[in-house]
């Protein structure tokens, strides 16, 4: 059970948010399965799925991706082809949304990821050369070194279009445009494992998009440990936490996210939320929280205006 919680906590997006919501806002989260979305149109964060496929679909003692005759990776193509068929068999209607240009505030995070990938590639070489390394150690090292290229993106888009699946290229973050599609009534649900989507969803006071997490249970399938999907009602989250939409975005930025508009050191949902509930927003009364909280709980360098723009407060995001 502890390992399961750790895997959920390590998911992408707002650090520690989902376990916190399960504890503090249980009414906002419902267990679901793919069959519950019969006849529904799903806005799917395709960029996250692309990374998952390249990371997870590996074979052999060296944990290599599946490849074609030119030694080009095809794990992502197999993954998407299987996923489209699975969705259609379940009667769901997928719309695949890909990331566009990342926001400027994400530049530092992306630079750190590139540096981490370079280090991970060295670790992979060491593990593959180490006769005492276990297959699982090699697989983890190879997964950590996964890189997604423009060619990977282009090949998947071409495959999806050939299969007749709608493809959308967002102007910015894919999960943000997924929320805009649902709010506009074009789609019914946002499908992503990135909890950043909750902040984009919270932008909309009417027809607030619902987020479906773990719909495809990629990690559970690999471990042969089936887990349910979770449907998150963001409106109920705000009510349960007694936070305004403004304060919720501030709260998520403090917890830790991809946008380096705050010195994200030791803040967690449990340490950030009480102050938000008391003053109604970090930006609205920064000094009040900093006076009462330690430097650890209230980071000193916070760019609230920039954080809100990236996390969903610029309004609906158009596609190209």
C-alpha positions as CSV (number, residue, x, y, z in Angstrom):
1,X,0.0,0.0,0.0
2,X,2.9,2.4,0.8
3,X,4.4,1.7,-2.6
4,X,1.1,2.5,-4.3
5,X,0.8,5.8,-2.4
6,X,4.4,6.7,-3.4
7,X,3.7,6.1,-7.1
8,X,0.6,8.3,-7.0
9,X,2.4,11.0,-5.1
10,X,5.2,11.0,-7.8
11,X,2.7,11.7,-10.6
12,X,3.4,14.8,-12.7
13,X,1.9,18.2,-12.0
14,X,1.3,19.9,-8.6
15,X,3.5,18.1,-6.1
16,X,1.5,16.0,-3.6
17,X,-1.9,17.4,-4.7
18,X,-3.8,14.2,-5.6
19,X,-3.1,12.4,-2.3
20,X,-4.0,15.6,-0.5
21,X,-7.3,15.9,-2.3
22,X,-8.2,12.3,-1.6
23,X,-7.8,13.1,2.1
24,X,-9.3,16.6,2.3
25,X,-11.9,16.5,-0.5
26,X,-13.0,12.9,-0.9
27,X,-16.4,13.9,-2.3
28,X,-14.7,15.5,-5.3
29,X,-13.1,12.3,-6.4
30,X,-15.0,9.3,-7.8
31,X,-13.6,6.0,-9.0
32,X,-14.3,5.3,-12.6
33,X,-13.4,2.9,-15.4
34,X,-13.2,3.3,-19.2
35,X,-16.7,1.8,-19.6
36,X,-18.2,4.8,-17.8
37,X,-17.3,7.0,-20.7
38,X,-19.4,5.3,-23.4
39,X,-20.5,7.9,-25.9
40,X,-18.4,10.6,-24.3
41,X,-15.9,12.8,-26.1
42,X,-12.6,12.8,-24.3
43,X,-9.9,15.6,-24.6
44,X,-6.7,13.6,-24.1
45,X,-3.4,15.0,-23.1
46,X,-1.5,13.3,-25.9
47,X,1.9,14.7,-25.1
48,X,1.9,13.0,-21.7
49,X,0.8,9.7,-23.2
50,X,3.6,10.0,-25.8
51,X,6.2,10.3,-23.0
52,X,4.6,7.4,-21.1
53,X,4.7,5.1,-24.1
54,X,8.4,5.8,-24.9
55,X,9.2,5.4,-21.2
56,X,7.3,2.2,-20.5
57,X,7.2,0.1,-23.6
58,X,10.7,-1.5,-23.6
59,X,12.0,-5.0,-24.2
60,X,15.0,-7.2,-23.7
61,X,17.8,-7.2,-21.1
62,X,18.9,-3.7,-22.1
63,X,15.3,-2.3,-21.8
64,X,15.3,-0.9,-25.4
65,X,12.3,0.7,-27.1
66,X,10.7,-1.3,-29.8
67,X,12.2,-0.4,-33.2
68,X,11.7,-0.7,-36.9
69,X,14.2,-1.9,-39.6
70,X,16.0,1.5,-39.4
71,X,16.4,1.2,-35.7
72,X,13.9,4.0,-35.0
73,X,11.8,3.8,-31.9
74,X,8.2,2.6,-32.5
75,X,7.1,2.0,-28.9
76,X,5.0,5.2,-29.0
77,X,3.3,4.2,-32.3
78,X,2.3,0.8,-31.0
79,X,1.1,2.4,-27.8
80,X,-1.1,5.0,-29.5
81,X,-2.5,2.5,-32.1
82,X,-3.5,0.2,-29.2
83,X,-5.0,3.0,-27.2
84,X,-7.2,4.3,-30.1
85,X,-8.6,0.8,-30.7
86,X,-9.3,0.4,-27.0
87,X,-11.1,3.7,-26.8
88,X,-13.2,3.0,-29.9
89,X,-14.1,-0.5,-28.6
90,X,-15.3,1.1,-25.3
91,X,-17.5,3.5,-27.3
92,X,-15.5,6.6,-26.3
93,X,-14.6,9.4,-28.7
94,X,-11.0,10.5,-28.3
95,X,-9.6,13.9,-29.3
96,X,-5.8,14.0,-29.0
97,X,-4.2,17.3,-27.9
98,X,-0.5,18.0,-28.2
99,X,1.6,20.6,-26.4
100,X,2.6,23.8,-28.3
101,X,5.3,26.3,-27.2
102,X,5.9,26.1,-23.4
103,X,5.5,29.2,-21.3
104,X,8.6,31.2,-20.5
105,X,8.3,30.6,-16.8
106,X,8.8,26.9,-17.5
107,X,12.2,27.5,-19.1
108,X,14.2,26.8,-16.0
109,X,12.3,23.6,-15.3
110,X,12.9,22.4,-18.8
111,X,16.6,23.2,-18.6
112,X,16.8,21.2,-15.4
113,X,15.0,18.3,-17.0
114,X,17.5,18.3,-19.9
115,X,20.4,18.2,-17.5
116,X,18.8,15.4,-15.6
117,X,18.3,13.4,-18.8
118,X,21.9,13.8,-19.7
119,X,22.9,12.4,-16.3
120,X,20.4,9.6,-16.7
121,X,21.9,8.6,-20.0
122,X,25.2,8.0,-18.3
123,X,23.5,5.9,-15.6
124,X,21.9,3.8,-18.3
125,X,25.2,3.0,-19.9
126,X,26.6,2.0,-16.5
127,X,23.7,-0.2,-15.7
128,X,23.7,-2.0,-19.0
129,X,27.4,-2.6,-18.6
130,X,27.0,-3.9,-15.1
131,X,26.4,-7.7,-15.1
132,X,25.1,-7.5,-11.5
133,X,22.4,-4.9,-12.3
134,X,18.9,-6.4,-12.1
135,X,16.5,-6.1,-15.1
136,X,14.3,-3.8,-13.1
137,X,17.3,-1.5,-12.3
138,X,18.1,-1.3,-16.0
139,X,14.5,-0.6,-16.9
140,X,14.2,2.2,-14.4
141,X,17.4,3.8,-15.6
142,X,16.3,3.5,-19.3
143,X,12.9,5.0,-18.5
144,X,14.5,8.0,-16.6
145,X,16.6,8.7,-19.7
146,X,13.6,8.9,-22.1
147,X,13.6,11.9,-24.5
148,X,10.7,12.9,-26.7
149,X,11.7,14.4,-30.1
150,X,9.9,16.3,-32.8
151,X,10.0,13.3,-35.0
152,X,8.3,11.2,-32.3
153,X,5.5,13.9,-32.2
154,X,5.2,14.1,-35.9
155,X,5.0,10.3,-36.4
156,X,2.3,10.0,-33.8
157,X,0.2,12.8,-35.3
158,X,0.5,11.2,-38.7
159,X,-0.6,7.8,-37.3
160,X,-3.6,9.2,-35.5
161,X,-4.8,11.1,-38.5
162,X,-4.4,8.0,-40.7
163,X,-6.6,6.2,-38.1
164,X,-9.2,8.9,-38.3
165,X,-8.6,10.3,-34.8
166,X,-8.9,14.1,-34.3
167,X,-5.6,15.8,-33.6
168,X,-5.2,19.2,-32.0
169,X,-2.0,21.2,-31.7
170,X,-2.4,23.6,-28.7
171,X,-0.8,27.0,-28.7
172,X,0.6,26.2,-25.2
173,X,0.1,23.5,-22.7
174,X,-2.0,20.6,-23.9
175,X,-3.9,20.2,-20.6
176,X,-4.9,23.8,-20.7
177,X,-6.4,23.5,-24.2
178,X,-8.1,20.2,-23.1
179,X,-9.9,22.3,-20.4
180,X,-10.9,24.9,-22.9
181,X,-12.4,22.2,-25.2
182,X,-14.5,20.8,-22.4
183,X,-15.6,24.3,-21.2
184,X,-16.7,25.1,-24.8
185,X,-18.8,21.9,-24.9
186,X,-16.7,20.4,-27.7
187,X,-15.5,17.6,-25.4
188,X,-17.0,16.1,-22.2
189,X,-13.9,15.3,-20.0
190,X,-10.2,16.1,-19.7
191,X,-8.0,13.0,-19.6
192,X,-4.6,13.5,-18.2
193,X,-2.4,12.3,-15.3
194,X,-0.9,15.8,-15.0
195,X,-2.6,17.5,-12.0
196,X,-1.7,20.9,-13.4
197,X,-5.0,20.5,-15.2
198,X,-6.9,21.2,-12.0
199,X,-5.6,24.8,-12.1
200,X,-6.6,25.3,-15.7
201,X,-10.0,23.8,-14.9
202,X,-10.5,26.1,-12.0
203,X,-10.3,29.1,-14.3
204,X,-13.9,28.4,-15.5
205,X,-16.6,29.4,-13.0
206,X,-19.3,27.9,-15.3
207,X,-19.2,24.4,-16.8
208,X,-16.0,23.7,-14.9
209,X,-14.1,20.9,-16.7
210,X,-13.8,17.5,-14.9
211,X,-10.5,15.8,-14.9
212,X,-10.1,12.0,-15.4
213,X,-6.8,10.7,-14.0
214,X,-5.3,7.2,-14.6
215,X,-7.9,6.2,-17.2
216,X,-5.5,3.9,-18.9
217,X,-3.6,2.7,-15.9
218,X,-0.2,2.4,-17.7
219,X,1.8,1.7,-14.6
220,X,-0.7,-0.6,-13.1
221,X,-0.8,-2.7,-16.2
222,X,3.0,-3.0,-16.2
223,X,3.0,-4.1,-12.6
224,X,0.0,-6.4,-13.0
225,X,-1.7,-4.3,-10.3
226,X,-5.0,-3.0,-11.6
227,X,-6.0,0.5,-10.3
228,X,-9.1,2.5,-11.0
229,X,-9.5,5.7,-12.9
230,X,-10.3,8.8,-10.8
231,X,-12.7,11.6,-11.9
232,X,-11.9,14.9,-10.2
233,X,-14.7,17.5,-9.8
234,X,-12.7,20.7,-9.5
235,X,-15.8,22.8,-8.4
236,X,-16.3,20.4,-5.4
237,X,-12.6,20.6,-4.7
238,X,-12.8,24.4,-4.3
239,X,-15.9,24.1,-2.0
240,X,-14.3,21.4,0.2
241,X,-11.0,23.3,0.6
242,X,-13.0,26.6,1.1
243,X,-10.7,28.3,-1.5
244,X,-11.6,30.8,-4.1
245,X,-10.4,30.1,-7.7
246,X,-7.7,32.7,-7.2
247,X,-6.5,31.2,-3.9
248,X,-6.5,27.7,-5.4
249,X,-4.1,28.7,-8.1
250,X,-1.8,30.4,-5.5
251,X,-2.0,27.2,-3.4
252,X,-1.0,25.0,-6.3
253,X,2.0,27.2,-7.2
254,X,3.2,27.1,-3.6
255,X,2.9,23.3,-3.5
256,X,5.4,23.1,-6.4
257,X,4.8,23.0,-10.1
258,X,6.7,23.3,-13.4
259,X,6.6,27.1,-13.4
260,X,9.5,28.6,-11.4
261,X,7.7,31.7,-10.2
262,X,8.3,30.7,-6.6
263,X,11.2,29.2,-4.7
264,X,9.7,25.8,-4.3
265,X,11.6,24.3,-1.4
266,X,9.6,22.5,1.3
267,X,6.0,23.7,0.8
268,X,3.5,20.9,0.6
269,X,-0.3,20.9,0.3
270,X,-0.6,20.3,4.1
271,X,1.5,23.4,4.9
272,X,0.2,25.7,2.2
273,X,-3.6,25.1,2.4
274,X,-4.3,26.4,6.0
275,X,-2.8,29.8,5.3
276,X,-4.8,30.0,2.0
277,X,-8.0,29.2,3.8
278,X,-7.3,31.9,6.4
279,X,-6.5,34.9,4.2
280,X,-8.1,33.8,1.0
281,X,-5.0,33.9,-1.2
282,X,-1.3,34.1,-1.0
283,X,-1.0,37.1,-3.4
284,X,-3.7,39.0,-1.6
285,X,-2.0,39.0,1.7
286,X,1.6,37.8,1.3
287,X,2.9,39.5,4.4
288,X,0.2,38.1,6.6
289,X,1.3,34.5,5.8
290,X,5.0,35.2,5.9
291,X,4.7,36.8,9.4
292,X,2.9,33.7,10.7
293,X,4.7,31.0,8.8
294,X,8.3,29.9,8.7
295,X,10.4,30.6,5.6
296,X,10.0,26.9,4.8
297,X,6.3,27.2,4.7
298,X,6.1,30.6,2.9
299,X,8.8,30.9,0.2
300,X,10.0,34.5,0.0
301,X,10.4,34.8,-3.8
302,X,6.9,34.5,-5.3
303,X,5.7,35.9,-8.6
304,X,2.0,35.5,-8.1
305,X,0.9,37.4,-11.2
306,X,3.2,35.3,-13.5
307,X,2.2,32.1,-11.7
308,X,-1.5,32.7,-12.3
309,X,-0.9,33.5,-16.0
310,X,0.8,30.2,-16.5
311,X,-1.5,28.1,-14.3
312,X,-4.7,29.1,-16.1
313,X,-5.6,32.7,-15.5
314,X,-5.0,34.1,-19.0
315,X,-8.4,32.9,-20.1
316,X,-9.2,30.3,-22.8
317,X,-6.3,29.2,-24.8
318,X,-6.7,29.0,-28.6
319,X,-5.2,26.4,-30.9
320,X,-3.2,27.0,-34.0
